[in-house]
Amino acid sequence: MSTTTTINTPITKSTKLSNFINYRLRIISKDTSNNRNYIGTLLAFDNHLNLVLSDVEEIRMTKKSIHALRSGTNNEGTVKPTFDKRSLGLIILRGDQIVSLSIESPPPLDVKSRLGLGANKLKKGKGVVKPIRNPVSVRAKVANQNLQGPSLRK
């Protein structure tokens, strides 16, 4: 399902979860009926191990696949589980639902090196910035004065 990568950070008894902020993690949840896994970038955590993850993909085994595994065979005579993937985006995963954490990949490069901003690699464009004549808040006030309807005066 995933490729194994070597991580340069040694994991010892003194390793803390705060060392893995911005790492891509695989989390196995307690939901035993669907065998859900989440892969996402760790943004934050708290004392209860509640995790804030970004760019999350949920991977779960399909019900047909679970039934085929329980019965021991499927149509072809071999058992091959099938997985559904869906993108969730930003989530908060409750700490009591987490069974296991594993490192999927180290954090990406810093933003400047990813975008090529380091040594003037990007050239300036012809863009022009002009302020608007009437701010949006002024337009809204003028529009509200021209509304028609019943008066709420007593």
HELIX and SHEET records of a PDB file:
HELIX    1   1 LEU A   17  PHE A   20  5                                   4    
HELIX    2   2 LYS A   63  SER A   71  1                                   9    
HELIX    3   3 GLY A   95  GLN A   97  5                                   3    
HELIX    4   4 VAL A  111  LEU A  115  1                                   5    
HELIX    5   5 VAL A  136  GLN A  145  1                                  10    
SHEET    1   A 5 PHE A  83  LEU A  93  0                                        
SHEET    2   A 5 LEU A  51  MET A  61 -1                                        
SHEET    3   A 5 ASN A  37  PHE A  45 -1                                        
SHEET    4   A 5 ARG A  24  SER A  29 -1                                        
SHEET    5   A 5 ILE A  98  SER A 105 -1                                        
END                                                                             
